[in-house]
Amino acid sequence: MSHLPELRYPSVTEIVSSAWALAARRPDLCVLRQVGASRAGRPLHLLSVGHARHAVLVVAGAHANEPTGGSTLLSLAERVLYRRELRRDTSWHFLLCADPDGASLHVTPAPRTLLDYHLGFFRPAGPEQPEWSPSVLPPDRLPPETRALTRVIDEVRPYLQVTLHGTDLGGSWVQLTKDIPGLAEPFAKSAAELRIPVETAASDAAGWPASGPGVHVMPAPGSDTAYPSMPDDARHSTWYHAHRYGGLTAVVEVPMWASDLVDDPAPHPAPAAAMRRLAQRLVTDAGQVEEVLGRALPRLRGPDGPLLRAAKWALELVPGLAADWSLPPPVDTTMAYVGSVDAFGRRIPLRAASMLLRVLQEADDREAPHLEQLVAGWSDAFAERFRARWVPLENQVEHQARTVMAAARHARDGAA
């Protein structure tokens, strides 16, 4: 399926060390400072480059299982430092890792296969994710990482916030809280040059208007969502905090493994039947994980740790999501959209199983070997179904960095 990546994903410690080195080269332009601390006391660092009033904020590490952003952030910071035109009328601010606790638990810095990736997988439960927690928690219960991020937004008042995300397998796409006219063309050109498919109907953006292939604009707060059962709503996340200052947020997604099956705009010949099949498979696969959890749970001692909380939270999403997928789909449902839902439906039980497996292995529980077989089989089937091919890390970074710079340029032109 793939070969060892040419480069590996840096740890948070390495990202911070690189940022210190950048700041030391030009102390007249750069400031690196701590802007908060995680629940476990790990520092959150902000690197600022330039002194212009108009600001761009770049956030990496909001999801621990999406590691490309740290490398992209460092690449962007170096470009801004050495290319005067990028900071002529814009200051750049880089939150090095929004969730250092989560990053410490996702332990596959150089995955060779999707199985490697899942054997070290971690993605927190929704209420513990820095960007998503405001959509599911009251203000007085927000985690310190979220409060630190919103304080940074309040301080720098960015005309553009970019948050660097990624997907394990699929294509690249962009989510915008407001449209950025002109972004679709450079985004598509970059993806084509780097052999990264554009995900034209990502399930994350189901029902959203598109300003171009793979560039999706979030509906206004208060409008209906495609998946009403989902407990979190992007329109209540930290992505919308920049709107207080007339800004917007761009979420730039890039795949680790690419699939050339995610950009097919042809109408699906039987979308309702396909969606029902995917809903049933989701319930069946999640049920297998729940059975393992039910047998092992009486033997697990102590309070739930982050891995077990996250596994349980993922499984809790399944009944509602399966019901959503069983509703009549839109009349213009494409092959790409059904494929994206197929991938989404594989991820949820696979991720829950992967995190539960780590819990059971730590406890030396007798259910671990059976669950490991499930994780291995599902990982291989996922890769085979979507003909996964590794995207070299330098291509992941280059595409994400190009998209960020294009978004900054076009959003600045639109705000002028």
Beta strands, then each sheet from edge to edge (+ up, - down):
strand 1: 30-37
strand 2: 43-49
strand 3: 55-59
strand 4: 91-95
strand 5: 160-170
strand 6: 173-176
strand 7: 210-212
strand 8: 215-217
strand 9: 248-258
strand 10: 389-390
sheet 1: 1+ 2- 4+ 3+ 5+ 9+ 6- 8- 7+
sheet 2: 1+ 2- 4+ 3+ 5+ 9+ 10-
end
